[in-house]
Amino acid sequence: MKIGVLKETFPGERRVALTPNLIPSLTKLGHQIVVETSAGEAAGFLDAQYAEKGATIAPRSDVFGAELLLQIRGLGANLEAGRADLDRFERFQTLIAMVDPLAQPQAAKEIADRGVTLFALELMPRITRAQSMDVLSSMATVAGYRAVLLGATALPKMFPMMTTAAGTITPAKVFVMGAGVAGLQAIASARRLGAQVSATDVRAAVREQVQSLGAKFVETPVAAGQGEGAGGYAKALDEESYQKQREAMSKVVAESDVVITTAAIPGRKAPILVTAEMVKRMQPGSVLVDLAAERGGNCELTKPGQTVVVDGITIMGPDNLPSDVPYHASQMFGKNVLTFLQHLLGLGFPGKVNIEDEITRDTLICRDGEVVNPRIRQVLNLT
């Protein structure tokens, strides 16, 4: 196949879908790789590095001649700028990208109407053999790390305890709400910086993971099993449960120097974990970093993509943290994509799309001009 790597057009997006070191894994199988001019430049990967590994560098119009296209954000995850590419697609093509299909199913339908075969990376099943292909987990790792650095920079205190000739400095208190991939990485990063860390999660089963990282686990008033969904991941609760959780966490939030919230639900608005009233009880100078900002935010006062100060409390709503660390984020994303592509190739792709395979079936959105994914068809009322 001819495989094309597109330069990202989403504002501020600095990642690239495939890094130079991964090119030989595909060229040795006989595939031709064409990379858009300066596609990796913002992430620190120059055209010369791609060419050295065997890729061809070409303008965007030529890259769209490839049978398979790789992208970080396709239409759906890039609604405005991504629309400019819609007419470039041909019926013979396949696109592998993040396209936010649950929140933007109509965009997936538009891609289907072009006859394109589409695989949405966000829908990778949470099963053991798909972990190496899971871009959401990889990018959550980057986001959790970066969130701690943002909080530490904005906080007018130092994180670690220090004993100095000028006196003893007490450690900063960091509270992480949600102990998924991003939350666990935030805990580990805050601990490395010397903070006193506590964390909570609706799944009691993660207690040991939190404690193994040196953090205190704060119990939530959620019935056993209520907060745990398929695959052991957190699931959405009803409003009454969220209200109980807010009441129980209010005191911990008020006593924390930095609060990091991580509760995002694909295709849905993020639940409110921290109300305006809870923010008012925080000490002046405290910081809240909301990793669910792209989904509306876990804090009632979050402004997506902005940093605001309310009553002396800094509330940060970053909307694309992996792009802040584009070099390693691209390496991780690219490795996930390569592993997924190798999986498809091993099942006979592109001549065959094996929907008996769970990984293929769950990520396949469009084929032969139709939306074929049951979840997306349901959202579009096509079933």
Secondary structure, DSSP 8 states (H G I E B T S, - for coil): -EEEE----STT----SS-GGGHHHHHTTT-EEEEETTTTGGGT--HHHHHHTT-EEE-HHHHTTSSEEEEEE-TTTSTTGGGGGGGG--TT-EEEEE--TTT-HHHHHHHHHTT-EEEEGGG---SGGGGGG-HHHHHHHHHHHHHHHHHHHHSSS-SS-EEETTEEE---EEEEE--SHHHHHHHHHHHHTT-EEEEE-S-GGGHHHHHHTT-EEE--S--TTTTB-GGG-B----HHHHHHHHHHHHHHHHH-SEEEE----TTS-----B-HHHHHTS-TT-EEEETTGGGT-SBTT--TT-EEEETTEEEE--S-GGGGSHHHHHHHHHHHHHHHHHHHHHTTTTT---TTSHHHHHHEEEETTEE--HHHHHHTT--
